[in-house]
Amino acid sequence: MGLFGKLIAVGCVLSGLLSCPGISAQESETKSDPSRVRVGTFDSRLVATAYVRSQAFQLRLAKMQSDLRDAKASGDEKRIKQLEAEGQALQGLVHKQAFSTWPVHDILETIKEKMPEIAKQAKVDVVVSKWDFVFLGKSVETVDVTDLMVEPFFPTEETQKVLASLRERDPVPLDEINKHK
């Protein structure tokens, strides 16, 4: 299987996760204590999966595939190797982000202009990956903003099912992901 075929297969693997009922944005049901800091948390795996299954990512892949076809047609071996290396690196990154707890900073860059509205809607002061906490004091209230962060990728009903299934699973340890190159 070619490199780009493997990248496309990532989406297929994500599609094959067990289906669960649809998910929706979660909001805090309790009144906030004004003395508490509200921290929005998100499951980076779900954000990564929504992105990988989005039109934006599919366009990115199509551009890479087009560039590779052009490089092959022109016999540009240096460019071919560069594009194949980029594809391999992207595949490894996608696996770590969608199945483990690898940071999704590159993906968040695509929705950075939406983050102030997401924070406002969730009434949070800070947004951070739920995997990044080392300590939370008693004055901190956490609010899951995952669904709000997934919305900008316009997840289909099928993607929502994949996300619901993924939500039910623990992340794969990074050392396990690295073993399956």
N, C-alpha and C positions, 0 to 999 in steps of 0.2 A: 504494500500500500504506500502511495506517495505521501510526502510530508503534508501536503495540503489536505489529502484524503484523511490523514490522521487527525488533523485539526477539526475537520468536519465531523469525524467520528466522535470527538469529544461531545459535541452537541447531541449526537445520537445516544451516547452513553447516558448523558444527563436526562435525555428524554425517556430512557428505559427504567428510571427509578420508579419504585412502586407509587401508584397514585393514591392520593389522600384527598379529603374534602378541600375545597378552595380556601385560600387564606385572604384575609382582608387587613387593612391597616388597623393596628392595635393602638388604642389610646388608654391613658390612665383613667380609671374609673373613679379614683379618689380625688378629693380636693387637695391641691398642693399646699403645703405649708410654706409660706413666703420665706421662712428662714432657711429652707433647704435649697440646695443647688440641684437643678434638674439636669440630668445627663441623658441625652439620647444615645441609645445603643443600637447597633445593627449587626446582623450576622453577615459577615463579609462573603461567605460562601453563596448566600442567596443573591447578593448584589452581583457577584461574579457570574453566577449562572444566568441571571436575568440579562446581563450584558451580553454574554456569549450567545444567547438565543435571540438577541435583538437584531433589528435591521441594521443598526449602526455597525455591529460587529460583522455581520454578513457582508456589508459593503467594504469593510476593511479587508476581509478575506478575499473578496472578489478583486480588489485592487492589487493585492499581493499576487494572486494567481495570474492576473493580466500582466503584471510586471514580469513575472517569471516566464510566461509564454513569449513576451517580447524579447526577453534576454536570450531565451533558447533560439528564437527565430533569427536573432542577429548573431548568434554564436558567442555572446559575451560571457565567457566562462567565469570571469571574476564576479560579474553581477549575479550570475546563476548561483554561485557558491554563497554569496552574500545573502541573497533572498532565501535560499534553503536554510542557512544558519538562522536568519530572522524567524523563519517559520518554525524551526525546531525550538528556538528559545520561547516563542509565543506559546507553542504547545505545552512546554514544561511549565510556564507561568500559569496558563489557564488551568492545568491540572492542580497545581498547588493552591490556586485561589478558589476554585470551585469545590474541591474535595477536602481541603485542609484549612489552615488558618493564616495563610500567607496574606500579607497586606494587599489591598486593592487600590492603592493610591493612583495608579494609572487610570483605573476605571472611574474613580471619584473625580478625576480631572474633567471627565466628560460631562459631569452633572454639577460642577462646582457653582455655577450660576443659580442652580435650583436650591442649594443648601440653605441659604437664608430663609427661604419660604418654608422649606421642610422643618427647620428649627422653629420658626414662628408657629406653624400649624401644630407642631407637637408641644409647643410651649416649653422648649428646652434651652438651656444656656450653652451647652456643649454637645457635640456629637462625636462618638468614638466607637471603634469596633468593640464588640462585646468580649473579644478575645484578648484585648489589650489591658484590661484592669489588673493591677497588682494588689490594690487596696482601695476600699470604699469606706469612708467614715459614715457615721450615723446621720450626718447632715446632708447626705447625698441621696437623691431619689432618682432611680433609673426608669427610663421610658423606652420601650422598644419602638424604634422608628424604621425598622427594616422595610416594612411594606411601603412606607412613604418614599424610601430611597430606591425601591424597585420600580415604582410607578413611572419614572421618566423613561424607562426602557420599554414601555408599552407591552407588558407580558400578555401573551395569549392565554386562553383558558388552559391549554396544554402545558404551557410554561408554569402557570399557577399551580397545577397539579404536581409538577416536578419540584417546585419550590416547597410545597407543603410536605412532600415526601422527604426532601433533603433536610427540612427543619426538624424532622423526627429522628434524624441520624446524628451521631456524634461525628465530629471531624476526624478524618484520617490523620494520624500522626505524620508530621513532615518527613520523618525518617522512612516511613513506609512508602510515601509518595516517591521519594528519591530512589528507592529500590526498584520501582517499576518504570524505568525509563524506556 
